[in-house]
Amino acid sequence: MSEFKTFIRSGHWPTLAASFLYFDFTFAIWVLNGAMGPFISESYGLNAAQKGFMISVPIIAGALMRFPLGLLSQYIGRKNAALVEMTLIIAALAFGFYFVHSYDSVLAMGVLLGIAGASFGVALSLGSGWFPPKYKGLAMGIAGAGNSGTVLAVLFAPPLAQHYGWQTVYGLAALTMLLPMIVMAIAAKEPPDREQQTLREHLSCLFEKDGWAFSLIYIITFGGFIGLASFLPTYFHDQFAVTKIQAGQLTMLATLMGSAVRVVGGYVADRIGGINTLSGVLLLVALTLTGCGFMGHSLALTTLLFMLCFAALGAGNGALFQLVPLRWPLTTAVAGSMIGEIGALGGGFIPNAMGQSKQLSGSYLYGFLAFTLLALAMLIMLRWVQIRWTRTWAEKGGRARADAPRVANDPAFIPSTAAPRSAS
C-alpha cells in the first residue's frame, strides 16, 4: 500500500483517472457493433464471412485513425485531442441512431466507430505523462485498463438492443460520452513530457526496426484482444446456440480478465521486465488459442480457456507499453499511436479469419490455428531482438535502466551535474 501511495504522489492522479475513463468509454463505443453482432446478423441474414467482415470494419478503421490522432496531439496537446475526438464520436453515434437501416450503412457506421478506436495512444500517453520512468508501466497499465470498456459494451448493449432495438443503442451511447468529456475538461492537466519537434522527428519511429518489432508483437496482444472481444458474441451465439444476451455475458467473463490483468502486466513488467513478461504471454496465448480451437464442443472449457487467453493478452498489453516509453521517452504518444495502429490492424484479422474458416470448412478451428502460428512467430522474433534491446536502452529482461533520463522540460528533471534531491 505504501508503494502505491508513493506511485500516486509521483504523478498527477486526476489526469490518470480522466485518461482511464476516456479510454474506457471510447473503447466501449469502438466494439459496439461486435457486441450487437448477433442482432445485426439476424436483421440482415448475414453469412459467416459477412459477419466477420462487418465486425472487422470498426477495428481496421480505428487502427488507421490512431496515428493521425497521436500526431495531432503533439501539436494541440493530448487533452485537447481527446476532447476533439469525443466530440466527433458523439456526432458519429448520432449518425448511427438516425441513418443506419441497411447492411451497407452498418459498414459505414463501422468506419465512423473507428473514430473511438483512435484514442489509445493519446489516452496512455496522457495518463502516464506525469509519472517517472520506473512507474510508467503501472501508469500505462491503469490507463490502458480502460479496455474494460469491452465489458460495458457486451454487458449492456445486448439487453438494451433486445428491449429498444439495436439502432437505439447508438443514441444511448452518444449520451454516455458526455461523462468522460466533462471529467477530461475539468480534471485532466497536460503533462510536461512534450517537446517541440519537426514532423520528420515525429515520424521517425515509422522508419525504425524497433517500431515495427513492437507493432508486430502488438498484433498478437492487442489485436488478439480487440479481435476476439468483438467476435466472441457471434462465436458463442453461433457455436453453442446460447441466447444473444448470454453470448454477451460469456464474452464479458473473458474480456474482464484481460482488462483487469493489464494493470498487473504493467506492474510485473516494471519488476521482471517487459521482455520476460511478453515471452510468457505469447507462449500462453498460443496454448490457449489452440485449446479453444479443439474444445468447440464444450462451452465450459472454451469459456475457461478464453478467460485464461484474455488474461495473457491483457498482461501482454501492459508489458509491451512498459517498454514503449523506455524506447521513445520524448515521443511516447506518437510511437504508441503508430504501434497501436499496426497492432489494431491485426485485430481485423481474427474476425475475418474466423468467418472465412467457418464459411469454407464449416469449423472455426483453422481461424484459431492461424492466430496461434502468428503468436509463436512473434515469440521467436522477440527472443531474437531482445539481445539488441538489452544492450542499448533496457536492462536485462526489459526493465527500466536505473539511469533513465527524465524529460528536460519536466519540473522534476535534474541535470546530470546537479546534486540529487529528495522526493517531495
RAWOZI-V18235 format. One record per backbone hydrogen bond with DSSP energy under -0.5 kcal/mol. NH is the residue of the N-H (numbers start at 0). CO is the residue of the C=O. If there is no record, write none. Layout:
NH/CO
NH/CO
This chain:
4/0
5/1
6/2
7/3
8/4
9/5
10/7
12/10
14/11
15/11
16/12
17/13
18/14
19/15
20/16
21/17
22/18
23/19
24/20
25/21
26/22
27/23
28/24
29/25
30/26
31/28
34/30
35/31
36/33
38/35
39/35
40/36
41/37
42/38
43/39
44/40
45/40
50/46
51/47
52/48
53/49
54/50
55/51
56/52
57/53
58/54
59/55
60/56
61/57
62/58
63/59
64/60
65/61
65/62
66/62
68/64
69/65
70/66
71/67
72/68
73/69
73/70
74/71
75/71
76/72
80/76
81/77
82/78
83/79
84/80
85/81
86/82
87/83
88/84
89/85
90/86
91/87
92/88
93/89
94/90
95/91
96/92
97/93
98/94
99/95
100/98
105/101
106/102
107/103
108/104
109/105
110/106
111/107
112/108
113/109
113/110
114/111
115/112
116/112
117/114
118/115
119/116
122/118
123/119
124/120
125/121
126/122
127/123
128/124
130/127
134/131
135/132
138/134
139/135
140/136
141/137
142/138
143/139
144/140
145/142
146/143
147/144
148/145
149/146
150/147
151/147
152/148
153/149
154/150
155/151
156/151
156/152
159/155
160/156
161/157
162/158
163/159
164/160
167/164
168/164
169/165
169/166
170/166
171/167
172/168
173/169
174/170
175/171
176/172
177/174
178/175
179/175
180/176
181/177
182/178
183/179
184/180
185/181
186/182
187/182
187/183
193/191
196/194
201/197
202/198
203/199
203/200
204/201
205/202
206/203
207/204
211/207
212/208
213/209
214/210
215/211
216/212
217/213
218/214
219/215
219/216
220/216
221/217
222/217
223/219
224/220
225/221
226/222
227/223
228/224
229/225
230/226
231/227
232/228
233/230
234/230
235/231
236/232
237/233
238/234
239/235
240/236
241/235
246/242
247/243
248/244
249/245
250/246
251/247
252/248
253/249
254/250
255/251
256/252
256/253
257/253
258/254
259/255
260/256
261/257
262/258
262/259
263/259
264/260
265/261
266/262
267/263
268/264
269/265
270/266
270/267
271/267
272/267
272/268
273/397
274/396
275/396
276/272
277/273
278/274
279/275
280/276
281/277
282/278
283/279
284/280
285/281
286/282
287/283
288/284
289/285
290/286
291/287
292/288
293/289
294/290
297/294
298/296
301/297
302/298
303/299
304/300
305/301
306/302
307/303
308/304
309/305
310/306
311/307
312/308
313/309
314/310
315/311
316/312
317/313
318/314
319/315
320/316
321/318
322/318
322/319
323/319
324/320
325/322
326/322
327/323
334/330
335/331
336/332
337/333
338/334
339/335
340/336
341/337
342/338
343/339
344/340
345/341
346/342
346/343
347/343
347/344
348/345
349/345
350/346
351/347
352/348
353/349
354/350
355/351
356/352
357/353
358/354
359/355
360/356
361/356
361/357
362/356
366/363
367/363
368/364
369/365
370/366
371/367
372/368
373/369
374/370
375/371
376/372
377/373
378/374
379/375
380/376
381/377
382/378
383/379
384/380
385/381
386/383
387/384
388/384
389/385
390/387
391/387
391/388
392/388
393/388
394/398
397/394
403/400
409/406
412/409
417/414
